[in-house]
Amino acid sequence: MYDCIVVGGGIAGLQAAIQLGRYRHRVLVIDKGRGRSTLCRSYHNVLGWPDGVSGQELRHLGRQHAERLGVEFRCDEAVAAARNGRGFQIALADGGGAVHTETLLAATGILDRFPPLPGLEQRLGISVYVCPDCDGYEVAGKRTIVMGSGDTGAGMALALRYWTDRIVYVNHERQAVGSGHADKLKEAAIPHVEAEITEVLGGPDAWFDGVRLSDGRTIEGERGFIAFGGNEVHTGWTSALGVERLENRHIVTDPRTKMTNVPGVWAAGDIGVHSEQVTIAMGEGSQAAIWIHKELLKRKTNTLVFV
């Protein structure tokens, strides 16, 4: 029986594990090894890293830090969770089996949807971006190509007008762009191209040079953004617990404690509501861990009283 199981080894999960390890609780992190933080080649807006730091480096350092504090790690995927006595049972995908815990932190995040375009994934975070609040600064004054779908891509192109007036929107999936967005694109003088992208262009240094279209045309650019919509929120494994989720599957938590509506279950990071920033994920991980500690301390104190 663990004191706490953290499901998700991204930024929120690791920060929570470090905090819980410093409280000397018995902690297990279950991590399947792929998510937003494994894909981002460089975070540019993190305190202490003015030249950027990759998600992989943050994860590596975070895991080392947690392991020094006695936190255990297991490479696996949680497929379901259920109440089990005073705690919870987590069913695992790799060969079946289950693990048990008194408290549970869900930190499985989300994954952006994007097509498997050659040359795209290796440029994420280096010269192709996802979040305008995180990385709009990186495209300031630069010719930027928004690769997207329908209104989602159009909305991204319009949002980036704060940073640059040199934008082209390529509607790769040719989903309908509503008249409202279409009129705004026209007013902002943003070219709107209805064509499939066959390749993201650039050199071996992961810099972005543009895109090649299915009709043979090439559109040159200095930076790229993706905006396809339909991001996957990894909360399905919590459904049997009765955790409150919005229609978009994000988990609702108490803003002070990060606990869900289910006592003993917390959530932190991108699976929460409007928290899709690496620095916010760190803060929420620590915040949840502090309140998990309070709950564990209360339970242990109550046990000693009865003894």
Summary of the structure (lengths in Angstrom):
residues: 307
radius of gyration: 21.5
end to end distance: 19.5
largest distance: 76.8
contacts: 1082
relative contact order: 0.17
helix: 32%
strand: 26%
